[in-house]
Amino acid sequence: MFDFGIPGYQPNWLHARRDVEAAHGARLAALAGRTLSHVWLVWDLDGDEWFADCPVLLDFVGPPDPRYRRHPLGRAYRSW
């Protein structure tokens, strides 16, 4: 499995809403009320579509979660 250079990245492919809710519902509910400020994804300019196999990064306004890990280059990331 390719990890895109993200330490700890271990995708868990979920295909149904109920599976996403079961795996991540509590964490997603904790984001309620926070403002989404940025979204990053990998976009194929030639195909005009996103690469669904790549991670999607969400950034919310406010202090970062203390459980975030620090990348050696100073970038913060969180992998669920």
PDB file of N, CA, C and O in Angstrom:
ATOM      1  N   MET A   1       0.856  -1.175   0.000  1.00  0.00           N
ATOM      2  CA  MET A   1       0.000   0.000   0.000  1.00  0.00           C
ATOM      3  C   MET A   1       0.901   1.237   0.000  1.00  0.00           C
ATOM      4  O   MET A   1       1.896   1.287   0.723  1.00  0.00           O
ATOM      5  N   PHE A   2       0.552   2.221  -0.804  1.00  0.00           N
ATOM      6  CA  PHE A   2       1.306   3.477  -0.887  1.00  0.00           C
ATOM      7  C   PHE A   2       0.847   4.408   0.218  1.00  0.00           C
ATOM      8  O   PHE A   2      -0.353   4.570   0.440  1.00  0.00           O
ATOM      9  N   ASP A   3       1.804   5.026   0.919  1.00  0.00           N
ATOM     10  CA  ASP A   3       1.438   5.872   2.060  1.00  0.00           C
ATOM     11  C   ASP A   3       1.533   7.369   1.782  1.00  0.00           C
ATOM     12  O   ASP A   3       1.343   8.177   2.691  1.00  0.00           O
ATOM     13  N   PHE A   4       1.831   7.758   0.514  1.00  0.00           N
ATOM     14  CA  PHE A   4       1.887   9.164   0.105  1.00  0.00           C
ATOM     15  C   PHE A   4       2.886   9.972   0.927  1.00  0.00           C
ATOM     16  O   PHE A   4       2.787  11.198   0.985  1.00  0.00           O
ATOM     17  N   GLY A   5       3.847   9.302   1.564  1.00  0.00           N
ATOM     18  CA  GLY A   5       4.836  10.004   2.377  1.00  0.00           C
ATOM     19  C   GLY A   5       4.289  10.516   3.695  1.00  0.00           C
ATOM     20  O   GLY A   5       4.902  11.379   4.323  1.00  0.00           O
ATOM     21  N   ILE A   6       3.141   9.996   4.127  1.00  0.00           N
ATOM     22  CA  ILE A   6       2.504  10.434   5.375  1.00  0.00           C
ATOM     23  C   ILE A   6       2.706   9.349   6.426  1.00  0.00           C
ATOM     24  O   ILE A   6       2.067   8.299   6.359  1.00  0.00           O
ATOM     25  N   PRO A   7       3.587   9.588   7.394  1.00  0.00           N
ATOM     26  CA  PRO A   7       3.796   8.581   8.433  1.00  0.00           C
ATOM     27  C   PRO A   7       2.494   8.250   9.157  1.00  0.00           C
ATOM     28  O   PRO A   7       1.745   9.151   9.533  1.00  0.00           O
ATOM     29  N   GLY A   8       2.230   6.985   9.348  1.00  0.00           N
ATOM     30  CA  GLY A   8       1.033   6.563  10.062  1.00  0.00           C
ATOM     31  C   GLY A   8      -0.205   6.466   9.196  1.00  0.00           C
ATOM     32  O   GLY A   8      -1.260   6.057   9.681  1.00  0.00           O
ATOM     33  N   TYR A   9      -0.105   6.835   7.904  1.00  0.00           N
ATOM     34  CA  TYR A   9      -1.281   6.779   7.028  1.00  0.00           C
ATOM     35  C   TYR A   9      -1.624   5.332   6.707  1.00  0.00           C
ATOM     36  O   TYR A   9      -0.852   4.622   6.063  1.00  0.00           O
ATOM     37  N   GLN A  10      -2.778   4.917   7.162  1.00  0.00           N
ATOM     38  CA  GLN A  10      -3.270   3.566   6.924  1.00  0.00           C
ATOM     39  C   GLN A  10      -4.749   3.661   6.584  1.00  0.00           C
ATOM     40  O   GLN A  10      -5.598   3.599   7.473  1.00  0.00           O
ATOM     41  N   PRO A  11      -5.061   3.811   5.299  1.00  0.00           N
ATOM     42  CA  PRO A  11      -6.462   3.999   4.924  1.00  0.00           C
ATOM     43  C   PRO A  11      -7.326   2.795   5.268  1.00  0.00           C
ATOM     44  O   PRO A  11      -6.894   1.644   5.197  1.00  0.00           O
ATOM     45  N   ASN A  12      -8.530   3.096   5.632  1.00  0.00           N
ATOM     46  CA  ASN A  12      -9.536   2.081   5.902  1.00  0.00           C
ATOM     47  C   ASN A  12     -10.698   2.397   4.970  1.00  0.00           C
ATOM     48  O   ASN A  12     -11.523   3.256   5.281  1.00  0.00           O
ATOM     49  N   TRP A  13     -10.772   1.722   3.849  1.00  0.00           N
ATOM     50  CA  TRP A  13     -11.754   2.040   2.822  1.00  0.00           C
ATOM     51  C   TRP A  13     -13.156   1.686   3.297  1.00  0.00           C
ATOM     52  O   TRP A  13     -13.440   0.532   3.615  1.00  0.00           O
ATOM     53  N   LEU A  14     -14.012   2.668   3.341  1.00  0.00           N
ATOM     54  CA  LEU A  14     -15.406   2.503   3.755  1.00  0.00           C
ATOM     55  C   LEU A  14     -16.298   2.942   2.595  1.00  0.00           C
ATOM     56  O   LEU A  14     -16.026   3.955   1.951  1.00  0.00           O
ATOM     57  N   HIS A  15     -17.347   2.193   2.331  1.00  0.00           N
ATOM     58  CA  HIS A  15     -18.146   2.472   1.145  1.00  0.00           C
ATOM     59  C   HIS A  15     -19.595   2.847   1.438  1.00  0.00           C
ATOM     60  O   HIS A  15     -20.270   3.399   0.569  1.00  0.00           O
ATOM     61  N   ALA A  16     -20.071   2.568   2.601  1.00  0.00           N
ATOM     62  CA  ALA A  16     -21.465   2.873   2.946  1.00  0.00           C
ATOM     63  C   ALA A  16     -21.497   3.902   4.078  1.00  0.00           C
ATOM     64  O   ALA A  16     -20.615   3.928   4.937  1.00  0.00           O
ATOM     65  N   ARG A  17     -22.515   4.737   4.063  1.00  0.00           N
ATOM     66  CA  ARG A  17     -22.636   5.775   5.094  1.00  0.00           C
ATOM     67  C   ARG A  17     -22.637   5.169   6.495  1.00  0.00           C
ATOM     68  O   ARG A  17     -21.991   5.699   7.398  1.00  0.00           O
ATOM     69  N   ARG A  18     -23.341   4.088   6.678  1.00  0.00           N
ATOM     70  CA  ARG A  18     -23.413   3.479   8.014  1.00  0.00           C
ATOM     71  C   ARG A  18     -22.034   3.019   8.482  1.00  0.00           C
ATOM     72  O   ARG A  18     -21.741   3.048   9.677  1.00  0.00           O
ATOM     73  N   ASP A  19     -21.187   2.592   7.539  1.00  0.00           N
ATOM     74  CA  ASP A  19     -19.831   2.176   7.908  1.00  0.00           C
ATOM     75  C   ASP A  19     -18.987   3.375   8.331  1.00  0.00           C
ATOM     76  O   ASP A  19     -18.210   3.291   9.283  1.00  0.00           O
ATOM     77  N   VAL A  20     -19.145   4.503   7.611  1.00  0.00           N
ATOM     78  CA  VAL A  20     -18.420   5.730   7.971  1.00  0.00           C
ATOM     79  C   VAL A  20     -18.881   6.220   9.338  1.00  0.00           C
ATOM     80  O   VAL A  20     -18.061   6.609  10.170  1.00  0.00           O
ATOM     81  N   GLU A  21     -20.193   6.201   9.572  1.00  0.00           N
ATOM     82  CA  GLU A  21     -20.724   6.635  10.870  1.00  0.00           C
ATOM     83  C   GLU A  21     -20.225   5.746  11.996  1.00  0.00           C
ATOM     84  O   GLU A  21     -19.881   6.240  13.070  1.00  0.00           O
ATOM     85  N   ALA A  22     -20.182   4.446  11.764  1.00  0.00           N
ATOM     86  CA  ALA A  22     -19.725   3.523  12.800  1.00  0.00           C
ATOM     87  C   ALA A  22     -18.247   3.738  13.119  1.00  0.00           C
ATOM     88  O   ALA A  22     -17.846   3.688  14.282  1.00  0.00           O
ATOM     89  N   ALA A  23     -17.445   3.976  12.094  1.00  0.00           N
ATOM     90  CA  ALA A  23     -16.003   4.121  12.297  1.00  0.00           C
ATOM     91  C   ALA A  23     -15.597   5.509  12.775  1.00  0.00           C
ATOM     92  O   ALA A  23     -14.659   5.636  13.563  1.00  0.00           O
ATOM     93  N   HIS A  24     -16.290   6.561  12.310  1.00  0.00           N
ATOM     94  CA  HIS A  24     -15.824   7.925  12.559  1.00  0.00           C
ATOM     95  C   HIS A  24     -16.891   8.865  13.100  1.00  0.00           C
ATOM     96  O   HIS A  24     -16.629  10.057  13.263  1.00  0.00           O
ATOM     97  N   GLY A  25     -18.079   8.363  13.380  1.00  0.00           N
ATOM     98  CA  GLY A  25     -19.193   9.218  13.786  1.00  0.00           C
ATOM     99  C   GLY A  25     -18.901  10.110  14.976  1.00  0.00           C
ATOM    100  O   GLY A  25     -19.226  11.297  14.948  1.00  0.00           O
ATOM    101  N   ALA A  26     -18.300   9.571  16.011  1.00  0.00           N
ATOM    102  CA  ALA A  26     -18.026  10.368  17.217  1.00  0.00           C
ATOM    103  C   ALA A  26     -17.022  11.482  16.916  1.00  0.00           C
ATOM    104  O   ALA A  26     -17.189  12.613  17.372  1.00  0.00           O
ATOM    105  N   ARG A  27     -15.993  11.163  16.156  1.00  0.00           N
ATOM    106  CA  ARG A  27     -14.985  12.180  15.817  1.00  0.00           C
ATOM    107  C   ARG A  27     -15.569  13.252  14.914  1.00  0.00           C
ATOM    108  O   ARG A  27     -15.293  14.439  15.090  1.00  0.00           O
ATOM    109  N   LEU A  28     -16.371  12.838  13.954  1.00  0.00           N
ATOM    110  CA  LEU A  28     -16.998  13.819  13.064  1.00  0.00           C
ATOM    111  C   LEU A  28     -17.995  14.687  13.828  1.00  0.00           C
ATOM    112  O   LEU A  28     -18.077  15.890  13.581  1.00  0.00           O
ATOM    113  N   ALA A  29     -18.746  14.100  14.745  1.00  0.00           N
ATOM    114  CA  ALA A  29     -19.706  14.873  15.545  1.00  0.00           C
ATOM    115  C   ALA A  29     -18.982  15.920  16.393  1.00  0.00           C
ATOM    116  O   ALA A  29     -19.520  17.000  16.634  1.00  0.00           O
ATOM    117  N   ALA A  30     -17.769  15.607  16.845  1.00  0.00           N
ATOM    118  CA  ALA A  30     -17.002  16.560  17.648  1.00  0.00           C
ATOM    119  C   ALA A  30     -16.599  17.794  16.837  1.00  0.00           C
ATOM    120  O   ALA A  30     -16.243  18.822  17.413  1.00  0.00           O
ATOM    121  N   LEU A  31     -16.651  17.700  15.523  1.00  0.00           N
ATOM    122  CA  LEU A  31     -16.315  18.846  14.661  1.00  0.00           C
ATOM    123  C   LEU A  31     -17.512  19.767  14.433  1.00  0.00           C
ATOM    124  O   LEU A  31     -17.362  20.841  13.852  1.00  0.00           O
ATOM    125  N   ALA A  32     -18.686  19.358  14.881  1.00  0.00           N
ATOM    126  CA  ALA A  32     -19.890  20.184  14.697  1.00  0.00           C
ATOM    127  C   ALA A  32     -19.684  21.556  15.324  1.00  0.00           C
ATOM    128  O   ALA A  32     -19.206  21.670  16.453  1.00  0.00           O
ATOM    129  N   GLY A  33     -20.048  22.587  14.586  1.00  0.00           N
ATOM    130  CA  GLY A  33     -19.913  23.944  15.076  1.00  0.00           C
ATOM    131  C   GLY A  33     -18.578  24.595  14.755  1.00  0.00           C
ATOM    132  O   GLY A  33     -18.438  25.811  14.880  1.00  0.00           O
ATOM    133  N   ARG A  34     -17.604  23.810  14.347  1.00  0.00           N
ATOM    134  CA  ARG A  34     -16.304  24.378  13.954  1.00  0.00           C
ATOM    135  C   ARG A  34     -16.381  24.799  12.495  1.00  0.00           C
ATOM    136  O   ARG A  34     -17.078  24.170  11.699  1.00  0.00           O
ATOM    137  N   THR A  35     -15.677  25.846  12.148  1.00  0.00           N
ATOM    138  CA  THR A  35     -15.690  26.367  10.786  1.00  0.00           C
ATOM    139  C   THR A  35     -14.604  25.700   9.952  1.00  0.00           C
ATOM    140  O   THR A  35     -13.425  25.724  10.307  1.00  0.00           O
ATOM    141  N   LEU A  36     -15.017  25.108   8.844  1.00  0.00           N
ATOM    142  CA  LEU A  36     -14.076  24.503   7.913  1.00  0.00           C
ATOM    143  C   LEU A  36     -13.427  25.625   7.112  1.00  0.00           C
ATOM    144  O   LEU A  36     -14.117  26.372   6.419  1.00  0.00           O
ATOM    145  N   SER A  37     -12.103  25.749   7.204  1.00  0.00           N
ATOM    146  CA  SER A  37     -11.426  26.862   6.541  1.00  0.00           C
ATOM    147  C   SER A  37     -10.695  26.465   5.264  1.00  0.00           C
ATOM    148  O   SER A  37     -10.561  27.283   4.354  1.00  0.00           O
ATOM    149  N   HIS A  38     -10.225  25.235   5.181  1.00  0.00           N
ATOM    150  CA  HIS A  38      -9.503  24.788   3.992  1.00  0.00           C
ATOM    151  C   HIS A  38      -9.753  23.303   3.742  1.00  0.00           C
ATOM    152  O   HIS A  38      -9.971  22.526   4.671  1.00  0.00           O
ATOM    153  N   VAL A  39      -9.717  22.936   2.479  1.00  0.00           N
ATOM    154  CA  VAL A  39      -9.774  21.532   2.074  1.00  0.00           C
ATOM    155  C   VAL A  39      -8.684  21.331   1.029  1.00  0.00           C
ATOM    156  O   VAL A  39      -8.570  22.112   0.084  1.00  0.00           O
ATOM    157  N   TRP A  40      -7.896  20.298   1.198  1.00  0.00           N
ATOM    158  CA  TRP A  40      -6.874  19.965   0.214  1.00  0.00           C
ATOM    159  C   TRP A  40      -7.132  18.554  -0.284  1.00  0.00           C
ATOM    160  O   TRP A  40      -7.418  17.642   0.492  1.00  0.00           O
ATOM    161  N   LEU A  41      -7.025  18.396  -1.596  1.00  0.00           N
ATOM    162  CA  LEU A  41      -7.136  17.081  -2.203  1.00  0.00           C
ATOM    163  C   LEU A  41      -6.278  17.064  -3.455  1.00  0.00           C
ATOM    164  O   LEU A  41      -5.821  18.114  -3.909  1.00  0.00           O
ATOM    165  N   VAL A  42      -6.055  15.894  -4.012  1.00  0.00           N
ATOM    166  CA  VAL A  42      -5.243  15.761  -5.216  1.00  0.00           C
ATOM    167  C   VAL A  42      -6.185  15.755  -6.406  1.00  0.00           C
ATOM    168  O   VAL A  42      -7.091  14.926  -6.493  1.00  0.00           O
ATOM    169  N   TRP A  43      -5.958  16.702  -7.336  1.00  0.00           N
ATOM    170  CA  TRP A  43      -6.842  16.888  -8.481  1.00  0.00           C
ATOM    171  C   TRP A  43      -6.103  16.554  -9.764  1.00  0.00           C
ATOM    172  O   TRP A  43      -4.995  17.038  -9.996  1.00  0.00           O
ATOM    173  N   ASP A  44      -6.718  15.726 -10.595  1.00  0.00           N
ATOM    174  CA  ASP A  44      -6.186  15.379 -11.910  1.00  0.00           C
ATOM    175  C   ASP A  44      -6.659  16.430 -12.907  1.00  0.00           C
ATOM    176  O   ASP A  44      -7.827  16.427 -13.296  1.00  0.00           O
ATOM    177  N   LEU A  45      -5.773  17.325 -13.324  1.00  0.00           N
ATOM    178  CA  LEU A  45      -6.148  18.409 -14.225  1.00  0.00           C
ATOM    179  C   LEU A  45      -6.581  17.891 -15.597  1.00  0.00           C
ATOM    180  O   LEU A  45      -7.495  18.441 -16.212  1.00  0.00           O
ATOM    181  N   ASP A  46      -5.920  16.828 -16.077  1.00  0.00           N
ATOM    182  CA  ASP A  46      -6.283  16.287 -17.385  1.00  0.00           C
ATOM    183  C   ASP A  46      -7.654  15.616 -17.361  1.00  0.00           C
ATOM    184  O   ASP A  46      -8.456  15.796 -18.278  1.00  0.00           O
ATOM    185  N   GLY A  47      -7.917  14.846 -16.311  1.00  0.00           N
ATOM    186  CA  GLY A  47      -9.197  14.144 -16.205  1.00  0.00           C
ATOM    187  C   GLY A  47     -10.289  14.965 -15.549  1.00  0.00           C
ATOM    188  O   GLY A  47     -11.448  14.548 -15.526  1.00  0.00           O
ATOM    189  N   ASP A  48      -9.935  16.136 -15.010  1.00  0.00           N
ATOM    190  CA  ASP A  48     -10.867  17.015 -14.292  1.00  0.00           C
ATOM    191  C   ASP A  48     -11.636  16.259 -13.213  1.00  0.00           C
ATOM    192  O   ASP A  48     -12.863  16.318 -13.134  1.00  0.00           O
ATOM    193  N   GLU A  49     -10.871  15.546 -12.384  1.00  0.00           N
ATOM    194  CA  GLU A  49     -11.469  14.805 -11.276  1.00  0.00           C
ATOM    195  C   GLU A  49     -10.436  14.636 -10.174  1.00  0.00           C
ATOM    196  O   GLU A  49      -9.235  14.759 -10.417  1.00  0.00           O
ATOM    197  N   TRP A  50     -10.899  14.355  -8.968  1.00  0.00           N
ATOM    198  CA  TRP A  50      -9.992  14.158  -7.848  1.00  0.00           C
ATOM    199  C   TRP A  50      -9.555  12.707  -7.793  1.00  0.00           C
ATOM    200  O   TRP A  50     -10.263  11.811  -8.252  1.00  0.00           O
ATOM    201  N   PHE A  51      -8.369  12.486  -7.221  1.00  0.00           N
ATOM    202  CA  PHE A  51      -7.847  11.145  -7.031  1.00  0.00           C
ATOM    203  C   PHE A  51      -8.478  10.582  -5.756  1.00  0.00           C
ATOM    204  O   PHE A  51      -8.087  10.959  -4.651  1.00  0.00           O
ATOM    205  N   ALA A  52      -9.424   9.707  -5.903  1.00  0.00           N
ATOM    206  CA  ALA A  52     -10.161   9.184  -4.747  1.00  0.00           C
ATOM    207  C   ALA A  52      -9.297   8.332  -3.828  1.00  0.00           C
ATOM    208  O   ALA A  52      -9.653   8.133  -2.666  1.00  0.00           O
ATOM    209  N   ASP A  53      -8.175   7.826  -4.317  1.00  0.00           N
ATOM    210  CA  ASP A  53      -7.313   6.989  -3.481  1.00  0.00           C
ATOM    211  C   ASP A  53      -6.389   7.797  -2.584  1.00  0.00           C
ATOM    212  O   ASP A  53      -5.753   7.234  -1.693  1.00  0.00           O
ATOM    213  N   CYS A  54      -6.301   9.107  -2.801  1.00  0.00           N
ATOM    214  CA  CYS A  54      -5.431   9.956  -2.002  1.00  0.00           C
ATOM    215  C   CYS A  54      -6.190  10.502  -0.795  1.00  0.00           C
ATOM    216  O   CYS A  54      -7.416  10.610  -0.825  1.00  0.00           O
ATOM    217  N   PRO A  55      -5.466  10.844   0.260  1.00  0.00           N
ATOM    218  CA  PRO A  55      -6.137  11.423   1.426  1.00  0.00           C
ATOM    219  C   PRO A  55      -6.697  12.810   1.108  1.00  0.00           C
ATOM    220  O   PRO A  55      -6.161  13.532   0.268  1.00  0.00           O
ATOM    221  N   VAL A  56      -7.773  13.163   1.787  1.00  0.00           N
ATOM    222  CA  VAL A  56      -8.350  14.504   1.724  1.00  0.00           C
ATOM    223  C   VAL A  56      -8.075  15.145   3.075  1.00  0.00           C
ATOM    224  O   VAL A  56      -8.349  14.547   4.116  1.00  0.00           O
ATOM    225  N   LEU A  57      -7.535  16.355   3.063  1.00  0.00           N
ATOM    226  CA  LEU A  57      -7.168  17.033   4.304  1.00  0.00           C
ATOM    227  C   LEU A  57      -8.159  18.153   4.586  1.00  0.00           C
ATOM    228  O   LEU A  57      -8.470  18.954   3.705  1.00  0.00           O
ATOM    229  N   LEU A  58      -8.649  18.205   5.810  1.00  0.00           N
ATOM    230  CA  LEU A  58      -9.598  19.223   6.246  1.00  0.00           C
ATOM    231  C   LEU A  58      -8.948  20.068   7.328  1.00  0.00           C
ATOM    232  O   LEU A  58      -8.305  19.539   8.234  1.00  0.00           O
ATOM    233  N   ASP A  59      -9.115  21.371   7.235  1.00  0.00           N
ATOM    234  CA  ASP A  59      -8.549  22.293   8.222  1.00  0.00           C
ATOM    235  C   ASP A  59      -9.696  23.111   8.813  1.00  0.00           C
ATOM    236  O   ASP A  59     -10.510  23.668   8.076  1.00  0.00           O
ATOM    237  N   PHE A  60      -9.759  23.183  10.124  1.00  0.00           N
ATOM    238  CA  PHE A  60     -10.830  23.901  10.813  1.00  0.00           C
ATOM    239  C   PHE A  60     -10.258  25.089  11.570  1.00  0.00           C
ATOM    240  O   PHE A  60      -9.134  25.035  12.070  1.00  0.00           O
ATOM    241  N   VAL A  61     -11.035  26.156  11.652  1.00  0.00           N
ATOM    242  CA  VAL A  61     -10.639  27.353  12.399  1.00  0.00           C
ATOM    243  C   VAL A  61     -10.542  26.991  13.877  1.00  0.00           C
ATOM    244  O   VAL A  61     -11.349  26.218  14.393  1.00  0.00           O
ATOM    245  N   GLY A  62      -9.556  27.551  14.543  1.00  0.00           N
ATOM    246  CA  GLY A  62      -9.403  27.312  15.975  1.00  0.00           C
ATOM    247  C   GLY A  62      -8.120  26.586  16.267  1.00  0.00           C
ATOM    248  O   GLY A  62      -7.377  26.205  15.362  1.00  0.00           O
ATOM    249  N   PRO A  63      -7.870  26.401  17.544  1.00  0.00           N
ATOM    250  CA  PRO A  63      -6.622  25.737  17.925  1.00  0.00           C
ATOM    251  C   PRO A  63      -6.618  24.291  17.460  1.00  0.00           C
ATOM    252  O   PRO A  63      -7.663  23.640  17.432  1.00  0.00           O
ATOM    253  N   PRO A  64      -5.447  23.787  17.094  1.00  0.00           N
ATOM    254  CA  PRO A  64      -5.381  22.397  16.659  1.00  0.00           C
ATOM    255  C   PRO A  64      -5.640  21.437  17.811  1.00  0.00           C
ATOM    256  O   PRO A  64      -5.404  21.758  18.976  1.00  0.00           O
ATOM    257  N   ASP A  65      -6.113  20.293  17.473  1.00  0.00           N
ATOM    258  CA  ASP A  65      -6.346  19.225  18.439  1.00  0.00           C
ATOM    259  C   ASP A  65      -4.989  18.815  19.015  1.00  0.00           C
ATOM    260  O   ASP A  65      -4.046  18.593  18.255  1.00  0.00           O
ATOM    261  N   PRO A  66      -4.870  18.710  20.332  1.00  0.00           N
ATOM    262  CA  PRO A  66      -3.568  18.348  20.924  1.00  0.00           C
ATOM    263  C   PRO A  66      -3.096  16.954  20.524  1.00  0.00           C
ATOM    264  O   PRO A  66      -1.931  16.617  20.730  1.00  0.00           O
ATOM    265  N   ARG A  67      -3.975  16.147  19.960  1.00  0.00           N
ATOM    266  CA  ARG A  67      -3.584  14.805  19.542  1.00  0.00           C
ATOM    267  C   ARG A  67      -2.890  14.812  18.178  1.00  0.00           C
ATOM    268  O   ARG A  67      -2.423  13.773  17.712  1.00  0.00           O
ATOM    269  N   TYR A  68      -2.824  15.998  17.534  1.00  0.00           N
ATOM    270  CA  TYR A  68      -2.125  16.076  16.256  1.00  0.00           C
ATOM    271  C   TYR A  68      -0.672  15.722  16.463  1.00  0.00           C
ATOM    272  O   TYR A  68      -0.091  15.992  17.514  1.00  0.00           O
ATOM    273  N   ARG A  69      -0.102  15.120  15.459  1.00  0.00           N
ATOM    274  CA  ARG A  69       1.320  14.813  15.486  1.00  0.00           C
ATOM    275  C   ARG A  69       2.057  15.859  14.653  1.00  0.00           C
ATOM    276  O   ARG A  69       1.455  16.488  13.783  1.00  0.00           O
ATOM    277  N   ARG A  70       3.306  16.045  14.898  1.00  0.00           N
ATOM    278  CA  ARG A  70       4.093  17.020  14.147  1.00  0.00           C
ATOM    279  C   ARG A  70       4.979  16.311  13.125  1.00  0.00           C
ATOM    280  O   ARG A  70       5.702  15.367  13.445  1.00  0.00           O
ATOM    281  N   HIS A  71       4.900  16.786  11.912  1.00  0.00           N
ATOM    282  CA  HIS A  71       5.753  16.309  10.835  1.00  0.00           C
ATOM    283  C   HIS A  71       7.125  16.944  11.041  1.00  0.00           C
ATOM    284  O   HIS A  71       7.196  18.062  11.553  1.00  0.00           O
ATOM    285  N   PRO A  72       8.206  16.285  10.668  1.00  0.00           N
ATOM    286  CA  PRO A  72       9.539  16.870  10.866  1.00  0.00           C
ATOM    287  C   PRO A  72       9.710  18.244  10.222  1.00  0.00           C
ATOM    288  O   PRO A  72      10.533  19.030  10.690  1.00  0.00           O
ATOM    289  N   LEU A  73       8.968  18.556   9.175  1.00  0.00           N
ATOM    290  CA  LEU A  73       9.098  19.852   8.512  1.00  0.00           C
ATOM    291  C   LEU A  73       8.179  20.895   9.135  1.00  0.00           C
ATOM    292  O   LEU A  73       8.039  21.993   8.596  1.00  0.00           O
ATOM    293  N   GLY A  74       7.545  20.567  10.271  1.00  0.00           N
ATOM    294  CA  GLY A  74       6.714  21.540  10.974  1.00  0.00           C
ATOM    295  C   GLY A  74       5.246  21.469  10.610  1.00  0.00           C
ATOM    296  O   GLY A  74       4.446  22.252  11.121  1.00  0.00           O
ATOM    297  N   ARG A  75       4.881  20.560   9.751  1.00  0.00           N
ATOM    298  CA  ARG A  75       3.474  20.426   9.378  1.00  0.00           C
ATOM    299  C   ARG A  75       2.764  19.532  10.384  1.00  0.00           C
ATOM    300  O   ARG A  75       3.323  18.538  10.848  1.00  0.00           O
ATOM    301  N   ALA A  76       1.549  19.886  10.712  1.00  0.00           N
ATOM    302  CA  ALA A  76       0.754  19.037  11.606  1.00  0.00           C
ATOM    303  C   ALA A  76      -0.154  18.151  10.771  1.00  0.00           C
ATOM    304  O   ALA A  76      -0.599  18.555   9.697  1.00  0.00           O
ATOM    305  N   TYR A  77      -0.427  16.973  11.244  1.00  0.00           N
ATOM    306  CA  TYR A  77      -1.349  16.092  10.549  1.00  0.00           C
ATOM    307  C   TYR A  77      -2.052  15.202  11.555  1.00  0.00           C
ATOM    308  O   TYR A  77      -1.571  15.004  12.670  1.00  0.00           O
ATOM    309  N   ARG A  78      -3.171  14.678  11.159  1.00  0.00           N
ATOM    310  CA  ARG A  78      -3.929  13.742  11.983  1.00  0.00           C
ATOM    311  C   ARG A  78      -4.423  12.634  11.084  1.00  0.00           C
ATOM    312  O   ARG A  78      -5.018  12.897  10.039  1.00  0.00           O
ATOM    313  N   SER A  79      -4.189  11.437  11.466  1.00  0.00           N
ATOM    314  CA  SER A  79      -4.661  10.269  10.715  1.00  0.00           C
ATOM    315  C   SER A  79      -5.581   9.486  11.635  1.00  0.00           C
ATOM    316  O   SER A  79      -5.198   9.091  12.737  1.00  0.00           O
ATOM    317  N   TRP A  80      -6.788   9.271  11.167  1.00  0.00           N
ATOM    318  CA  TRP A  80      -7.722   8.484  11.977  1.00  0.00           C
ATOM    319  C   TRP A  80      -7.648   7.051  11.567  1.00  0.00           C
ATOM    320  O   TRP A  80      -8.356   6.213  12.125  1.00  0.00           O
TER     321      TRP A  80
END
